[in-house]
Amino acid sequence: MPMDVLDRILRPLRRGRVTSRYPAAPPVLPPAARGLPELDPARCDATAACVTACPTGAIGVTPGEWAIDVGACTFCAACARVCPTGAIRLGARIELASDVRSDLVVRRPTGGPR
């Protein structure tokens, strides 16, 4: 029993550091990690297939503009799968905190009809 207690005390010291240096260093993400959907405006034709596919209604397309509400997005990639031109892909941006709710809406111009 006394060795068990001693082992519990010494185990964390033997293991070393297990935390990351975030925010000084960016987090290391696995290759399959999903981040915020990103739009390539030159490829977007504004057909709004992504709007229909989004299960949370986080995406909106108006003439000349594509917008995504990061607070509602679940990073499911449905928008990227249905985009006929391949203009949407899931990026690596995962840090999405904000003090102001309106800052969570990302707007991009589209290459489609204006």
C-alpha positions in Angstrom: 0.0 0.0 0.0 2.7 2.6 0.8 4.4 2.0 -2.6 1.1 2.6 -4.3 0.8 6.0 -2.7 4.4 6.8 -3.6 3.8 5.7 -7.2 0.7 8.0 -7.4 2.8 10.9 -6.3 5.8 10.3 -8.6 3.9 9.2 -11.7 3.1 12.8 -12.9 6.7 13.8 -12.3 8.0 10.9 -14.5 5.5 11.6 -17.3 6.5 15.1 -17.9 4.5 17.9 -19.4 1.2 16.9 -21.0 -0.3 20.3 -21.8 0.3 22.4 -24.8 1.8 25.9 -25.0 -1.5 27.4 -26.3 -2.0 30.3 -27.0 1.7 31.0 -27.4 1.9 28.1 -30.0 -1.0 27.1 -32.2 -2.6 23.7 -31.4 -1.5 20.7 -33.3 -4.6 19.2 -35.0 -5.0 15.8 -36.5 -5.4 15.6 -40.3 -9.1 14.8 -40.0 -9.9 17.8 -37.8 -12.7 20.1 -39.2 -12.5 23.8 -39.0 -14.6 26.7 -40.2 -16.0 26.4 -43.8 -14.1 28.7 -46.2 -15.3 30.1 -49.5 -13.3 30.6 -52.6 -15.2 33.7 -54.0 -13.8 33.2 -57.6 -15.5 29.7 -57.8 -18.8 30.5 -56.1 -21.7 30.8 -58.6 -24.2 31.8 -55.8 -26.6 28.8 -56.6 -27.1 28.5 -52.8 -27.0 24.7 -52.7 -25.0 25.2 -49.5 -27.9 27.1 -47.9 -30.3 24.3 -48.6 -27.9 21.6 -47.3 -26.9 23.4 -44.1 -28.9 21.6 -41.2 -28.6 24.6 -38.9 -29.3 27.4 -41.3 -25.9 28.9 -40.6 -25.3 29.9 -44.3 -26.9 32.7 -46.2 -26.4 33.8 -49.8 -27.6 37.1 -51.1 -26.8 38.7 -54.4 -23.0 39.2 -54.3 -22.5 38.0 -50.7 -22.0 34.7 -48.9 -22.3 34.7 -45.1 -21.8 32.0 -42.4 -22.9 32.3 -38.8 -20.0 30.6 -37.0 -22.1 30.4 -33.8 -24.6 28.2 -35.6 -22.2 26.1 -37.7 -21.6 22.6 -36.5 -18.7 21.9 -39.0 -20.6 19.0 -40.5 -19.3 19.7 -44.1 -22.7 19.3 -45.7 -22.1 22.6 -47.5 -18.8 21.5 -48.9 -20.2 18.2 -50.1 -23.1 19.8 -52.1 -21.3 22.8 -53.6 -21.5 22.2 -57.3 -18.3 24.3 -58.0 -16.2 23.1 -55.1 -16.0 26.7 -53.8 -16.4 25.6 -50.1 -13.9 23.6 -48.1 -13.4 23.1 -44.4 -10.4 25.1 -43.3 -8.1 24.9 -40.3 -9.5 27.8 -38.4 -10.9 26.5 -35.1 -10.4 29.5 -32.8 -13.8 31.2 -33.1 -14.4 33.0 -29.8 -15.7 36.5 -29.7 -17.1 39.0 -27.2 -19.6 40.3 -29.6 -22.2 38.1 -31.3 -22.2 40.0 -34.6 -18.5 39.2 -34.9 -19.4 35.5 -35.4 -20.9 36.2 -38.8 -18.3 35.9 -41.5 -19.1 37.6 -44.9 -17.4 37.0 -48.2 -18.2 38.4 -51.7 -19.3 35.8 -54.3 -18.3 35.5 -57.9 -21.9 34.8 -58.9 -24.7 37.1 -60.1 -24.9 40.4 -58.3 
